[in-house]
Amino acid sequence: MKVLMVLTSHDQLGDTGRKTGFWLEEFAAPYYAFKDAGAEVVLASPAGGQPPLDPKSDEPDAQTEQTERFGKDPAAQQALANTVKLDSVNAADFDTVFYPGGHGPLWDLAESPVSIALIEAFERSGKPIGFVCHAPGALRHVKAVNGEPLIKGRRVTGFSNSEEAAVQLTEVVPFLIEDEFKKLGGQYEKGADWQSFVIVDGLLVTGQNPGSSSEVAKALLTLCA
């Protein structure tokens, strides 16, 4: 089994002067879920090379068993430092794709024609696609084969308005996932703030927040089995 993980290359938190990027737990937990299942994992990002890490996700109170495992894993760190460029990737080479969150994807992956085409290629091929936290924002412009938004009429989740308000970034992000998904005709659902909440709608898997990361990965593994 071969898994593609797509990370953001965007490191600016709007015009706040603060840094963002990918969220460490949302990379580490799925990465090890895939690796422990025996999958081959390829990491990609729009710019290639080392994707930017959201510094807040590396703070002591954000650490989990899997982020600590990553901190002691030189091979994983080396893989992360050398992501391939997203435009070099062919969906046909993979069984599934997973997008970790962090706020970065709202700026680059959500608007990237390369990412949009890649997701559509996976979807058209009948392969499972997974997104967690802010990464579902990458579905914003993705279309189904009929030209409608891919998420129209589909059950989906992603970082909620209340969670965005809790981290005080409601006015900073380019769009709110909960509002955007409803506008696109998605059947947006959410669980309690910060608790794992994952929705599987056919081959589309979405998770609400960092705590949902490993469950999204496990759902993708189940769909690929």
Phi, psi and omega in degrees: 000136182237126185244134172259129173246127184249118181251158178287155170247006186267129185238006181254127181274080183059224178251028181281343186083357179266161182267151170221197182155220175264158181265125190304313181298325183288343170270309189295314184298310178293321180305313181284331174298316179291313182297318181293339177274000178090011182281151168272130184244128175246132181255135181224157175206159183304318183267348186073175179072207184282115176285152182286134178266129174297118185301331180295332182282353180256003179284156185307320184284354179260001185282146176228176178303321183284325177290326177291323176299317179299320181297341180250016187239088182301326181295318178293320179296322179294318179298317181294325181288348186231046178298146177279158179288136185301326183285359177262359187267141177242121182303331182297340182275357188232157178268334181199164177227143179227134179247112171288156180265222202099160184288339184310315184302335180297333181267312186262306186292327180297331185252358186282117177301327180294313179295316180301313180295323180295313179299318179297324179294317176298314183296316180295333182274001180071035179251144181293144179231136184228144183215143179227144172066254177271344182297332174304339175302338178294348179274356188310315183250010181284134183250149171281173183298336179275003178089352177279161174305137182304324185274356181301125179076002182259149174282126183216160172219180181169177183308126187277162177302321182291326177289321177297321178295323181295328178265008172059041180236015181304321183270357184260320184293150181292335174200156177263125185301314182302312180293317183296318181294321178294320180297325181279358179092010177285151175270080183290132177229157177212155173259197177294147178307133173071001177262148180301128178211116185231138177241130174249114177240099186063241180256011178258121181241126177230143178237147191283323193204178182307322181294349181267356191303308185291328180291326175296315179299317180296323177295321178295319178299319178297318180292333180274346186292000000 
